[in-house]
Amino acid sequence: MKKLPRLSVAHHTHPANRYAAGPLDRADHLRHDAEAVLDLMARDDALFIPIWQQTNLVDYADDGIVARYLSGAEGRIDASAAWIFLGLDGQGRPHFALDLGQEETPPVAGFGVFEDLRKVGPMLSHEAGAILAYARGMVHWDRRHRFCGACGAPAVSSKGGHERRCTNHSCGAVHFPRTDPAVIMLIHDGGDRLVMGRQAVWPPGMHSVLAGFVEPGESLEDAVAREVMEEVGLPVADVRYHSSQPWPFPSSIMLGFSARATAEEIKIADDELESARWMTRAELLASPEDESFKLPRPDSIARRLIEDWLDS
């Protein structure tokens, strides 16, 4: 089993997950000043991260894949494109997400190739992956809040693209970017085994740990216990937090946990999983990584949970 290199980020007590701990200062104090944001966008050193449909712009180089940003002049080619202020990098350069829409062909050409971040993310640098994921997530939210969810009136962008305000004065609702919390958990027996499951829609052979969305009125620990019981019929104890990961596919934050099963018999919920079973460390370390059995994608917190458990 090929393992990813560990990523060290200074303000984290443990290595950061892919797409987390991005390098941008989100500069909330600047978002309130519309003129200041427009001045930033007009700067020659402004960088634009284009999103077309659900894809990011990259370049294929001899030594791998790199994120392709548009310069200030390039980013202003399409005056109709929606933009969102993302923040400032370490050199003070402003970064903006640029929504190029859903047309059949991108309105800009010759700058690189638009690819799904799920395809190229593991091959990008950690910093570039985090910026592209941030831009993708913000554009996804912005596209789905062009109208007020309370009254249906048009909602206009404000605060550098981090708010949508209802234009109906009798409503006046303000909408903020949202992300959907989901728990993802490695279930072990307290010894040498963990539970691996598979959904029918996944690529051939892929197995992973269990996961599910947090529901209203429950804590994260409650969500872990409920999802495990629903999917494989196992009660759990010793629920422990591991780490989290932004997962903009399309708009989740994955909250990683481990927990110990207090029973052994797996009872698969057919509407949740195609299969599930206990597996030993030796079996996982001998994973063939082919269509008969493969581990989760290398940029996922699922893979991180498994690798950390194998190292424990």
PAZAPA-4460 file (N, C-alpha, C; in steps of 0.05 Angstrom, whole numbers, plus 32768, in hexadecimal, padded with zeros to 4 digits):
% residues 312
    n_x    n_y    n_z   ca_x   ca_y   ca_z    c_x    c_y    c_z   seq   type   mol
   8011   7FE8   8000   8000   8000   8000   8012   8019   8000     1      M     A
   800F   802A   7FEC   801E   8042   7FEA   8013   8057   7FFD     2      K     A
   8025   8063   800D   801C   8077   8021   8024   8093   8018     3      K     A
   8013   80A7   801F   8019   80C2   8018   802E   80CE   802B     4      L     A
   803E   80E1   8022   8050   80EF   8034   8041   80FF   8048     5      P     A
   804C   8101   8060   803F   8111   8075   8042   812E   806F     6      R     A
   802D   813E   8075   802E   815A   8070   802F   8169   808B     7      L     A
   8043   817A   808E   8046   8189   80A7   803D   81A5   80A3     8      S     A
   802B   81AE   80B5   8021   81CA   80B4   8025   81D6   80D0     9      V     A
   8031   81ED   80D1   803B   81F7   80EB   8025   81FA   8100    10      A     A
   800D   8204   80F8   7FF9   820A   810D   7FE8   81F1   8113    11      H     A
   7FEF   81DA   8109   7FE1   81C2   810F   7FF2   81B0   8122    12      H     A
   7FE5   81A3   8134   7FF4   8191   8146   7FFA   8176   8139    13      T     A
   7FEE   8171   8122   7FF4   8159   8113   7FF2   8160   80F6    14      H     A
   7FFC   814F   80E4   7FFC   8156   80C8   7FE0   815C   80BE    15      P     A
   7FDE   8170   80AD   7FC4   8178   80A2   7FBA   8165   808D    16      A     A
   7FA0   8161   808B   7F95   8152   8076   7F95   8162   805C    17      N     A
   7F94   8153   8045   7F93   8160   802B   7F7B   8173   802A    18      R     A
   7F7F   818A   801D   7F6C   81A0   8019   7F67   81B1   8032    19      Y     A
   7F74   81A9   8049   7F72   81BA   8061   7F8B   81CB   8064    20      A     A
   7F8A   81DE   8077   7FA1   81EF   807D   7FAC   81FD   8065    21      A     A
   7F9B   820A   8056   7FA4   8219   803F   7FB5   8231   8046    22      G     A
   7FC4   823B   8033   7FD8   8250   8038   7FCC   826D   8038    23      P     A
   7FB3   8270   8033   7FA8   828B   8030   7F9E   8297   804B    24      L     A
   7FA4   82B0   804F   7F97   82C0   8064   7F7C   82C9   8059    25      D     A
   7F66   82C0   8065   7F4C   82C5   8059   7F44   82E2   805C    26      R     A
   7F52   82F1   806C   7F4F   830F   806D   7F32   8318   806F    27      A     A
   7F25   830F   8084   7F09   8316   8087   7F05   8334   808A    28      D     A
   7F19   8342   8095   7F16   835F   8099   7F14   836E   807E    29      H     A
   7F1F   8362   8069   7F1D   836F   804F   7F03   836A   8041    30      L     A
   7EF5   8355   8047   7EDC   834E   803A   7EC7   8363   803F    31      R     A
   7EC8   8371   8055   7EB3   8384   805C   7EB5   839E   804B    32      H     A
   7ECC   83A2   803E   7ED1   83BB   802F   7ECF   83B4   8012    33      D     A
   7EB8   83BA   8005   7EB4   83B3   7FE9   7EC8   83C0   7FD7    34      A     A
   7ECF   83D9   7FDC   7EE2   83E7   7FCC   7EFE   83DB   7FCE    35      E     A
   7F05   83D3   7FE6   7F1F   83C7   7FEA   7F21   83AD   7FDB    36      A     A
   7F0C   839D   7FDB   7F0C   8383   7FCD   7F0F   8388   7FAF    37      V     A
   7F00   839C   7FA4   7F02   83A3   7F88   7F1F   83AC   7F81    38      L     A
   7F2B   83BB   7F93   7F46   83C4   7F8E   7F59   83AC   7F8D    39      D     A
   7F55   8399   7F9F   7F65   8380   7F9E   7F62   8371   7F84    40      L     A
   7F4A   8370   7F7A   7F45   8361   7F62   7F52   836F   7F4A    41      M     A
   7F55   8389   7F4B   7F61   8398   7F35   7F7F   8397   7F35    42      A     A
   7F8B   838C   7F4A   7FA8   838C   7F4B   7FB4   8379   7F37    43      R     A
   7FCC   8381   7F2D   7FDA   8370   7F19   7FE2   8355   7F24    44      D     A
   7FE8   8354   7F3E   7FF1   833B   7F4A   7FDA   832A   7F55    45      D     A
   7FC1   8332   7F50   7FAA   8322   7F58   7FAA   8307   7F4A    46      A     A
   7FA2   82F2   7F57   7FA1   82D8   7F4C   7F85   82CD   7F4D    47      L     A
   7F7C   82C1   7F37   7F60   82B7   7F35   7F61   8299   7F31    48      F     A
   7F50   828B   7F41   7F4E   826E   7F40   7F35   8267   7F31    49      I     A
   7F36   8260   7F17   7F1E   825C   7F08   7F10   8242   7F0E    50      P     A
   7EF6   8242   7F0F   7EE5   822A   7F12   7ED2   822A   7EFA    51      I     A
   7ED4   8215   7EEA   7EC1   8212   7ED4   7EB2   81F8   7ED8    52      W     A
   7E98   81FA   7ED8   7E87   81E4   7EE0   7E90   81DC   7EFC    53      Q     A
   7E9A   81C4   7F01   7EA4   81BD   7F1C   7EC2   81B7   7F1B    54      Q     A
   7ED0   81C3   7F08   7EEC   81BB   7F04   7EFF   81D3   7F0A    55      T     A
   7F18   81CC   7F0F   7F2D   81E0   7F14   7F41   81DF   7EFD    56      N     A
   7F4F   81F6   7EFA   7F63   81F9   7EE4   7F7E   81F0   7EEE    57      L     A
   7F8B   81DE   7EDE   7FA5   81D3   7EE5   7FB6   81D2   7ECC    58      V     A
   7FD0   81CE   7ED0   7FE3   81C9   7EBA   7FF1   81AF   7EBF    59      D     A
   7FF6   81A0   7EAA   8005   8188   7EAB   8022   818E   7EA4    60      Y     A
   8034   8189   7EB7   8050   818E   7EB2   8060   8174   7EB3    61      A     A
   8079   8175   7EAB   8089   815D   7EAB   808C   8151   7EC7    62      D     A
   808C   8162   7EDB   8090   8158   7EF7   8076   8156   7F06    63      D     A
   805F   8157   7EF8   8046   8153   7F06   8030   8167   7EFD    64      G     A
   801D   816C   7F0F   8007   817D   7F09   8009   8196   7F1B    65      I     A
   8004   81AD   7F10   8005   81C6   7F20   7FEA   81D5   7F1C    66      V     A
   7FE2   81E3   7F31   7FCA   81F4   7F2E   7FD0   820C   7F1C    67      A     A
   7FBD   8213   7F0C   7FC1   822A   7EFA   7FAF   8241   7F03    68      R     A
   7FBB   8256   7F0B   7FAC   826E   7F13   7FAD   8282   7EFC    69      Y     A
   7F99   8293   7EF9   7F99   82A8   7EE5   7FA3   82C1   7EF2    70      L     A
   7FB3   82D0   7EE3   7FBD   82EA   7EED   7FA6   82FE   7EEE    71      S     A
   7FAB   8316   7EF9   7F97   832A   7EFA   7F8B   8330   7EDF    72      G     A
   7F9C   8334   7ECB   7F91   833A   7EB0   7F82   8323   7EA4    73      A     A
   7F8D   830B   7EA8   7F7F   82F3   7E9D   7F65   82EE   7EAB    74      E     A
   7F64   82F3   7EC5   7F4C   82EE   7ED4   7F35   8301   7ECE    75      G     A
   7F3C   8318   7EC2   7F27   832B   7EBB   7F1E   832A   7E9E    76      R     A
   7F26   8314   7E90   7F1E   8310   7E74   7F00   830E   7E72    77      I     A
   7EF3   82FF   7E84   7ED7   82FB   7E84   7EC9   830C   7E99    78      D     A
   7EBF   8323   7E90   7EB4   8336   7EA3   7E9B   832C   7EB1    79      A     A
   7E8D   8318   7EA5   7E74   830D   7EB0   7E79   82F8   7EC6    80      S     A
   7E92   82EF   7EC9   7E97   82DA   7EDC   7E94   82E4   7EF8    81      A     A
   7E88   82D4   7F09   7E85   82DA   7F25   7E9F   82D4   7F34    82      A     A
   7EA5   82E4   7F48   7EBE   82E1   7F56   7EB9   82E1   7F74    83      W     A
   7ECC   82D5   7F83   7ECA   82D4   7FA0   7EE6   82D8   7FAB    84      I     A
   7EE9   82EB   7FBD   7F03   82F1   7FCA   7F0A   82DA   7FDD    85      F     A
   7F21   82CD   7FD9   7F29   82B7   7FEA   7F3D   82BF   8000    86      L     A
   7F4E   82D4   7FFA   7F61   82DC   800E   7F7B   82E4   8002    87      G     A
   7F90   82E7   8013   7FAA   82EF   800B   7FBE   82DA   8011    88      L     A
   7FD2   82D6   7FFF   7FE7   82C3   8005   7FFD   82D0   8015    89      D     A
   8012   82C1   801A   8028   82CB   802A   8036   82E3   801F    90      G     A
   8034   82E7   8005   8040   82FF   7FF8   802C   8316   7FF5    91      Q     A
   8014   8312   8001   8000   8327   8000   7FF0   8328   7FE6    92      G     A
   7FF3   8314   7FD5   7FE4   8314   7FBC   7FC8   830B   7FC0    93      R     A
   7FB4   831A   7FB6   7F98   8312   7FB9   7F91   82FB   7FA7    94      P     A
   7F81   82E9   7FB2   7F77   82D2   7FA3   7F59   82D3   7FA1    95      H     A
   7F4E   82CD   7F89   7F31   82CD   7F84   7F29   82B3   7F77    96      F     A
   7F13   82A8   7F7F   7F06   8293   7F70   7EF7   82A0   7F59    97      A     A
   7EF8   8293   7F42   7EEB   829F   7F2A   7ED8   828A   7F1E    98      L     A
   7EBE   828F   7F20   7EAA   827C   7F16   7EA5   8281   7EF8    99      D     A
   7EAE   826E   7EE8   7EAB   8270   7ECB   7E92   8263   7EC1   100      L     A
   7E81   825A   7ED4   7E66   8251   7ECC   7E65   8234   7EC4   101      G     A
   7E4F   822D   7EB6   7E49   8211   7EB0   7E46   820D   7E92   102      Q     A
   7E50   821F   7E82   7E4D   821D   7E65   7E5B   8204   7E5A   103      E     A
   7E54   81FC   7E41   7E60   81E4   7E36   7E7E   81E5   7E33   104      E     A
   7E88   81FD   7E2D   7EA5   8201   7E2B   7EAD   8219   7E3D   105      T     A
   7EC5   8218   7E49   7ECD   822D   7E5A   7ED1   8247   7E4B   106      P     A
   7ECB   825E   7E57   7ECE   8278   7E49   7EEB   8281   7E46   107      P     A
   7EFE   8273   7E53   7F1A   8279   7E4F   7F27   825F   7E45   108      V     A
   7F3B   8263   7E34   7F49   824C   7E28   7F67   8252   7E26   109      A     A
   7F77   823D   7E24   7F93   8240   7E20   7FA3   8244   7E3A   110      G     A
   7F96   8242   7E51   7FA4   8247   7E6A   7FAB   822D   7E79   111      F     A
   7FA1   8217   7E70   7FA5   81FD   7E7E   7F8D   81EB   7E78   112      G     A
   7F89   81D8   7E89   7F74   81C4   7E86   7F63   81C4   7E9F   113      V     A
   7F48   81C3   7E9B   7F36   81C1   7EB1   7F32   81A4   7EB9   114      F     A
   7F38   819E   7ED2   7F36   8183   7EDC   7F26   8182   7EF6   115      E     A
   7F1A   816B   7EFC   7F0C   8167   7F15   7F21   8165   7F2B   116      D     A
   7F1E   8174   7F40   7F31   8174   7F56   7F34   8158   7F63   117      L     A
   7F1F   8148   7F61   7F20   812D   7F6C   7F34   811C   7F5C   118      R     A
   7F39   8124   7F43   7F4C   8115   7F32   7F68   811E   7F37   119      K     A
   7F6D   8139   7F39   7F88   8143   7F3A   7F91   814B   7F56   120      V     A
   7F7E   814D   7F69   7F85   8156   7F84   7F9D   8148   7F91   121      G     A
   7F9E   812D   7F90   7FB4   8120   7F9D   7FCF   8126   7F91   122      P     A
   7FD0   8131   7F78   7FE9   8136   7F6B   7FF2   8153   7F6D   123      M     A
   7FE1   8164   7F78   7FE8   8180   7F7C   7FF7   8184   7F96   124      L     A
   8005   819A   7F98   8011   81A1   7FB2   7FFB   81A5   7FC7   125      S     A
   8002   81A2   7FE0   7FEE   81A5   7FF5   7FE2   81C1   7FF4   126      H     A
   7FF2   81D6   7FF1   7FE8   81F1   7FF1   7FD5   81F6   7FD9   127      E     A
   7FDD   81ED   7FC1   7FCC   81F1   7FAA   7FB2   81E2   7FAC   128      A     A
   7FB3   81CA   7FB7   7F9B   81BA   7FBA   7F87   81C8   7FCD   129      G     A
   7F92   81D4   7FE3   7F81   81E2   7FF6   7F74   81FA   7FE9   130      A     A
   7F83   8209   7FD9   7F77   8221   7FCC   7F62   8219   7FB8   131      I     A
   7F67   8205   7FA8   7F54   81FD   7F94   7F3B   81F2   7FA1   132      L     A
   7F3E   81E3   7FB7   7F26   81D9   7FC5   7F16   81EF   7FD1   133      A     A
   7F23   8203   7FDD   7F15   821B   7FE8   7F06   8229   7FD2   134      Y     A
   7F12   822E   7FBB   7F05   823B   7FA5   7EED   822B   7F9B   135      A     A
   7EF1   8212   7F98   7EDB   8200   7F8E   7EC3   8200   7FA1   136      R     A
   7EC9   81FF   7FBB   7EB3   81FF   7FCF   7EA4   8219   7FCF   137      G     A
   7EB2   822F   7FCD   7EA4   8249   7FCE   7E93   824D   7FB5   138      M     A
   7E9E   8246   7F9E   7E8E   8249   7F86   7E75   8237   7F86   139      V     A
   7E78   821F   7F91   7E61   820D   7F93   7E4B   821A   7FA4   140      H     A
   7E53   8225   7FBB   7E3F   8231   7FCD   7E33   824A   7FBF   141      W     A
   7E43   825A   7FB2   7E39   8273   7FA6   7E25   826D   7F90   142      D     A
   7E2A   8259   7F80   7E18   8252   7F6A   7DFC   824A   7F74   143      R     A
   7DFB   823E   7F8C   7DE2   8234   7F96   7DD4   8247   7FA9   144      R     A
   7DDD   825F   7FAA   7DD0   8273   7FBB   7DCC   828D   7FAC   145      H     A
   7DC6   828C   7F93   7DC1   82A4   7F83   7DA5   82AF   7F8A   146      R     A
   7D95   829E   7F96   7D7A   82A6   7F9F   7D77   82A0   7FBD   147      F     A
   7D67   82B1   7FCA   7D63   82AE   7FE7   7D55   8294   7FED   148      C     A
   7D5F   8285   7FFF   7D52   826C   8007   7D3A   8270   8019   149      G     A
   7D35   8289   8022   7D1E   828E   8033   7D06   8298   8024   150      A     A
   7D0B   82AA   8010   7CF4   82B5   8001   7CF6   82B2   7FE3   151      C     A
   7D0D   82A9   7FD9   7D10   82A5   7FBC   7D19   82BC   7FAC   152      G     A
   7D1C   82D4   7FB8   7D25   82EB   7FA9   7D43   82E9   7FA2   153      A     A
   7D4C   82F8   7F8E   7D69   82F7   7F88   7D79   82FF   7FA0   154      P     A
   7D90   82F2   7FA3   7DA3   82F8   7FB8   7DBD   8302   7FAC   155      A     A
   7DC7   8319   7FB5   7DDF   8325   7FA9   7DF8   831F   7FBA   156      V     A
   7E0E   831D   7FAD   7E27   8317   7FBA   7E31   832F   7FCA   157      S     A
   7E3C   832B   7FE1   7E49   8340   7FF1   7E5F   8334   8001   158      S     A
   7E6D   8345   8010   7E84   833D   8021   7E98   832C   8011   159      K     A
   7E9F   8336   7FF9   7EB3   8328   7FE9   7EAA   830D   7FDF   160      G     A
   7E90   8309   7FDE   7E86   82EF   7FD5   7E80   82DB   7FEB   161      G     A
   7E84   82E4   8005   7E80   82D2   801B   7E64   82D5   8028   162      H     A
   7E53   82E5   801C   7E37   82E7   8024   7E26   82E9   800B   163      E     A
   7E0D   82E2   800E   7DF8   82E8   7FFA   7DE1   82F5   8009   164      R     A
   7DD9   830D   8000   7DC4   831C   800E   7DAB   831D   7FFD   165      R     A
   7D95   8317   800A   7D7B   8318   7FFC   7D74   8334   7FF4   166      C     A
   7D6B   8338   7FDC   7D64   8353   7FD2   7D47   835B   7FD9   167      T     A
   7D38   8349   7FE5   7D1D   834E   7FEE   7D1E   835C   8009   168      N     A
   7D18   8376   800A   7D1C   8385   8023   7D0A   837B   803A   169      H     A
   7CF4   836E   8033   7CE3   8363   8048   7CEE   8349   8054   170      S     A
   7D02   833E   8046   7D0F   8325   804F   7D2B   832C   805A   171      C     A
   7D3D   8334   8048   7D57   833D   8051   7D69   8327   805C   172      G     A
   7D63   830E   8056   7D74   82F8   8061   7D90   82FA   8056   173      A     A
   7DA3   82F3   8067   7DBF   82F1   805F   7DC8   82D4   8060   174      V     A
   7DD4   82CB   804A   7DDC   82AF   8048   7DFB   82AD   8048   175      H     A
   7E05   829B   8057   7E22   8297   805A   7E2A   827C   804E   176      F     A
   7E44   827A   8047   7E4D   8260   803C   7E49   824A   8051   177      P     A
   7E40   8233   8047   7E3A   821C   8059   7E4A   8204   8050   178      R     A
   7E51   81F3   8063   7E5D   81DA   805D   7E4F   81C4   806D   179      T     A
   7E4C   81AD   8062   7E3C   8198   806E   7E4E   8186   807F   180      D     A
   7E4A   8184   8099   7E5B   8173   80AA   7E54   8156   80A6   181      P     A
   7E69   8146   80A2   7E67   8129   809F   7E7B   811C   80B1   182      A     A
   7E73   8107   80BF   7E86   80F8   80CF   7E91   80E1   80BF   183      V     A
   7EAA   80DB   80C2   7EB7   80C4   80B5   7EC7   80B5   80CB   184      I     A
   7EC3   809B   80CD   7ECE   808E   80E5   7EDA   8073   80DF   185      M     A
   7EF1   806F   80EB   7EFE   8055   80EA   7EF5   8044   8102   186      L     A
   7EE7   802E   80FC   7EDC   801D   8111   7EEE   8005   8114   187      I     A
   7EFA   8002   812C   7F0C   7FEC   8132   7F02   7FDB   8148   188      H     A
   7F0F   7FC4   814D   7F06   7FB2   8162   7F17   7FB4   817B   189      D     A
   7F27   7FC9   817D   7F39   7FCC   8194   7F53   7FBD   8190   190      G     A
   7F55   7FAF   817A   7F6D   7F9F   8175   7F77   7FA3   8159   191      G     A
   7F76   7F8D   8149   7F83   7F8C   812F   7F70   7F8E   8117   192      D     A
   7F57   7F95   811C   7F44   7F95   8106   7F35   7FAF   8104   193      R     A
   7F2D   7FB7   80EC   7F1B   7FCD   80E8   7F06   7FC5   80D4   194      L     A
   7EF1   7FD6   80D2   7EDB   7FD1   80C0   7EDF   7FE0   80A6   195      V     A
   7EDE   7FD2   808F   7EDF   7FDF   8075   7EC5   7FDA   8066   196      M     A
   7EBA   7FEF   805A   7EA1   7FEC   804C   7EA4   7FF5   802F   197      G     A
   7E90   7FEF   801F   7E90   7FF7   8003   7E74   7FFF   7FFA   198      R     A
   7E72   8015   7FEB   7E5A   801D   7FDE   7E5A   8015   7FC1   199      Q     A
   7E43   800D   7FB7   7E42   8003   7F9B   7E4B   8017   7F86   200      A     A
   7E47   8031   7F8C   7E4D   8046   7F79   7E6B   804D   7F78   201      V     A
   7E7B   8042   7F8A   7E98   8048   7F8A   7EA6   803A   7F73   202      W     A
   7EBE   8044   7F6D   7ECF   8037   7F58   7ED3   8019   7F60   203      P     A
   7ED6   8008   7F4C   7EDA   7FEB   7F52   7EF0   7FE6   7F66   204      P     A
   7EEA   7FD7   7F7A   7EFD   7FCE   7F8E   7F01   7FE1   7FA5   205      G     A
   7EF8   7FFA   7FA3   7EFE   800D   7FB9   7EED   8007   7FD2   206      M     A
   7EFB   8006   7FE8   7EEF   8003   8003   7EF8   801A   8014   207      H     A
   7EE8   8020   8029   7EF0   8037   803A   7EE4   8032   8056   208      S     A
   7EEA   8045   8068   7EDD   8046   8082   7EC1   8051   807F   209      V     A
   7EB2   8052   8095   7E96   805A   8094   7E94   8078   8096   210      L     A
   7E7E   8083   808C   7E7A   80A0   808D   7E5C   80A7   8089   211      A     A
   7E55   80BF   8091   7E39   80C8   808E   7E36   80E4   8098   212      G     A
   7E20   80F1   8090   7E1B   810D   8097   7E10   810F   80B3   213      F     A
   7E18   8125   80C0   7E0D   812C   80DB   7DF1   8136   80D7   214      V     A
   7DDE   812D   80E8   7DC3   8135   80E6   7DBC   814A   80FC   215      E     A
   7DA8   815A   80F8   7DA0   816E   810C   7D9A   8161   8127   216      P     A
   7DA3   816E   813C   7D9D   8164   8157   7DAF   814E   8161   217      G     A
   7DC5   8149   8154   7DD8   8135   815F   7DF4   8140   8160   218      E     A
   7E03   8136   8173   7E1F   813D   8175   7E2F   812D   8161   219      S     A
   7E48   8134   815E   7E59   8125   814B   7E5C   8108   8155   220      L     A
   7E5F   8104   816F   7E61   80E9   817A   7E48   80D9   8175   221      E     A
   7E31   80E7   8178   7E17   80DA   8172   7E16   80D1   8155   222      D     A
   7E1F   80E3   8143   7E1F   80DD   8127   7E30   80C5   8120   223      A     A
   7E47   80C3   812D   7E59   80AC   8129   7E4A   8092   8130   224      V     A
   7E3F   8092   8149   7E32   807A   8152   7E1A   8072   8141   225      A     A
   7E0A   8086   8139   7DF2   8081   8128   7DFA   8076   810D   226      R     A
   7E0D   8083   8100   7E15   807A   80E5   7E20   805E   80E5   227      E     A
   7E31   8057   80F9   7E3C   803C   80FA   7E26   8028   80FF   228      V     A
   7E13   802E   8110   7DFD   801B   8115   7DEC   8018   80FC   229      M     A
   7DE6   802E   80EE   7DD6   802D   80D6   7DE3   801D   80C0   230      E     A
   7DFD   8020   80BD   7E0B   8014   80A6   7E13   7FF8   80AA   231      E     A
   7E1E   7FF2   80C3   7E28   7FD6   80C7   7E1E   7FC9   80E1   232      V     A
   7E0B   7FD7   80EF   7DFF   7FCA   8106   7E11   7FC6   811E   233      G     A
   7E26   7FD6   8121   7E38   7FD3   8137   7E35   7FEA   814B   234      L     A
   7E32   7FE3   8165   7E34   7FF8   8179   7E51   7FFF   817E   235      P     A
   7E56   8018   8186   7E72   8021   8189   7E76   802F   81A4   236      V     A
   7E8F   8030   81AC   7E98   803F   81C4   7EB2   804C   81BE   237      A     A
   7EBC   805C   81D1   7ED6   806A   81CE   7ED8   807A   81B4   238      D     A
   7EC4   808A   81AF   7EC5   809B   8197   7EDA   80B1   819B   239      V     A
   7EED   80B2   8189   7F03   80C6   818C   7F07   80D5   8172   240      R     A
   7F0A   80F0   8175   7F0F   8101   815E   7F2B   80FE   8154   241      Y     A
   7F2E   80FF   813A   7F48   80FC   812D   7F51   8116   8120   242      H     A
   7F42   811F   810B   7F49   8137   80FC   7F32   813D   80EA   243      S     A
   7F34   8153   80DB   7F1F   815A   80C8   7F2B   8161   80AD   244      S     A
   7F19   8162   8099   7F22   8168   807D   7F0C   8176   806E   245      Q     A
   7F11   818D   8062   7EFE   8199   804F   7EFC   8186   8037   246      P     A
   7EE4   8182   802E   7EDF   816F   8018   7ECA   817B   8006   247      W     A
   7ED2   818D   7FF4   7EBF   819C   7FE3   7EB5   818C   7FCB   248      P     A
   7EAA   8175   7FD0   7EA0   8163   7FBB   7E84   815A   7FC1   249      F     A
   7E70   816C   7FC4   7E74   8188   7FBD   7E78   819B   7FD5   250      P     A
   7E70   8194   7FEE   7E70   81A9   8002   7E70   819E   801F   251      S     A
   7E83   818C   8025   7E84   8180   803F   7E9D   8187   804F   252      S     A
   7E9B   8183   8069   7EB2   8182   807A   7EB2   8167   8087   253      I     A
   7EC7   8157   8083   7EC8   813C   808D   7ED5   813D   80A9   254      M     A
   7EC7   8132   80BD   7ED0   8132   80D8   7ED8   8116   80E0   255      L     A
   7EF2   8111   80E3   7EFC   80F6   80E6   7EFC   80ED   8103   256      G     A
   7EF4   80D4   8107   7EF3   80C8   8121   7EFD   80AB   811F   257      F     A
   7F03   80A0   8136   7F06   8083   8139   7EF3   807A   8150   258      S     A
   7EEB   8061   8150   7EDA   8057   8165   7EDE   8039   8166   259      A     A
   7ED9   802D   817E   7EDC   8011   8183   7EC0   8003   8182   260      R     A
   7EBE   7FEF   8171   7EA5   7FE0   8170   7EA3   7FCE   8189   261      A     A
   7E8B   7FCD   8195   7E87   7FBD   81AC   7E78   7FA3   81A5   262      T     A
   7E75   7F9D   818C   7E6A   7F84   8182   7E7A   7F7C   816A   263      A     A
   7E76   7F64   8160   7E86   7F5A   8149   7E76   7F55   8130   264      E     A
   7E5C   7F4E   8133   7E4D   7F46   811C   7E44   7F5E   810B   265      E     A
   7E4C   7F5E   80F2   7E45   7F74   80E0   7E2A   7F6E   80D3   266      I     A
   7E18   7F82   80D3   7DFE   7F7F   80C6   7DFC   7F96   80B2   267      K     A
   7E00   7F8F   8099   7E02   7FA4   8084   7DE6   7FAF   807D   268      I     A
   7DE4   7FC9   807C   7DCC   7FD6   8072   7DCE   7FD8   8053   269      A     A
   7DBD   7FC9   8045   7DBF   7FC7   8028   7DBC   7FE2   801A   270      D     A
   7DAD   7FF4   8026   7DA9   800E   8019   7DC1   8021   801F   271      D     A
   7DD4   8019   802F   7DEB   8029   8036   7E04   801E   8028   272      E     A
   7E09   8004   802B   7E22   7FF8   8022   7E1D   7FE0   8011   273      L     A
   7E2F   7FDB   7FFE   7E2F   7FC2   7FEF   7E3B   7FAB   7FFF   274      E     A
   7E50   7FB2   800F   7E5D   7F9E   801F   7E6C   7FAB   8036   275      S     A
   7E73   7F9C   804A   7E83   7FA5   8060   7E8E   7F8D   806E   276      A     A
   7EA7   7F90   8079   7EB3   7F79   8087   7ECA   7F83   8099   277      R     A
   7ED1   7F72   80AC   7EE8   7F76   80BC   7F01   7F70   80AC   278      W     A
   7F16   7F80   80AF   7F30   7F7B   80A2   7F46   7F7F   80B5   279      M     A
   7F5B   7F70   80B2   7F73   7F72   80C4   7F87   7F85   80B8   280      T     A
   7F9A   7F8D   80C9   7FB0   7F9E   80C0   7FBF   7F90   80A9   281      R     A
   7FC4   7F76   80AC   7FD3   7F68   8098   7FC5   7F69   807D   282      A     A
   7FAB   7F65   807D   7F9B   7F66   8064   7F9D   7F82   8057   283      E     A
   7F9B   7F97   8067   7F9C   7FB1   805C   7FB8   7FB8   8051   284      L     A
   7FCC   7FB0   805F   7FE8   7FB5   8056   7FEE   7FA6   803C   285      L     A
   7FDF   7F90   8038   7FE3   7F80   801F   7FD0   7F88   8009   286      A     A
   7FC2   7F9F   800C   7FAE   7FA7   7FF8   7FBA   7FA7   7FDC   287      S     A
   7FAD   7F99   7FC9   7FB7   7F99   7FAE   7FB3   7FB3   7F9F   288      P     A
   7FA2   7FC4   7FA9   7F9C   7FDE   7F9C   7F94   7FDA   7F7F   289      E     A
   7F81   7FC8   7F7B   7F76   7FC3   7F60   7F58   7FC1   7F62   290      D     A
   7F4B   7FB7   7F4D   7F2E   7FB6   7F4D   7F23   7FA0   7F5F   291      E     A
   7F34   7F90   7F6A   7F2A   7F7C   7F7E   7F29   7F89   7F9A   292      S     A
   7F3C   7F9B   7FA0   7F3B   7FA9   7FB9   7F4E   7FC0   7FB8   293      F     A
   7F45   7FD8   7FC0   7F56   7FEF   7FC2   7F4D   8001   7FD9   294      K     A
   7F5F   8010   7FE4   7F5A   8022   7FFA   7F4F   803C   7FEF   295      L     A
   7F45   804E   8001   7F3A   8068   7FF9   7F4F   8078   7FEB   296      P     A
   7F46   808C   7FDC   7F57   809E   7FCC   7F6B   80AB   7FDF   297      R     A
   7F84   80B0   7FD5   7F99   80B9   7FE6   7F96   80D5   7FF2   298      P     A
   7F85   80E5   7FE7   7F81   8100   7FF2   7F6B   8101   8007   299      D     A
   7F5F   80EB   800E   7F48   80EB   8020   7F50   80E7   803D   300      S     A
   7F3F   80F1   804F   7F43   80EC   806B   7F3E   80CF   8071   301      I     A
   7F2E   80C1   8061   7F29   80A4   8065   7F44   8096   8064   302      A     A
   7F54   809C   804F   7F6E   8090   804D   7F80   8097   8064   303      R     A
   7F7F   80B0   806D   7F8F   80B9   8084   7F87   80A9   809D   304      R     A
   7F6D   80A5   80A2   7F65   8097   80BA   7F70   807A   80B9   305      L     A
   7F6F   806E   80A2   7F79   8052   80A0   7F97   8051   80A4   306      I     A
   7FA6   8063   8097   7FC3   8062   8099   7FCC   8068   80B6   307      E     A
   7FBF   807B   80C3   7FC6   8080   80DF   7FC0   8069   80F1   308      D     A
   7FAA   805B   80EC   7FA4   8043   80FC   7FB9   802D   80F7   309      W     A
   7FC1   802A   80DE   7FD5   8016   80D8   7FEF   801C   80E6   310      L     A
   7FF5   8035   80E9   800E   803E   80F7   800D   803C   8115   311      D     A
   7FF5   8039   8120   7FF2   803B   813D   7FFA   8021   814B   312      S     A
***
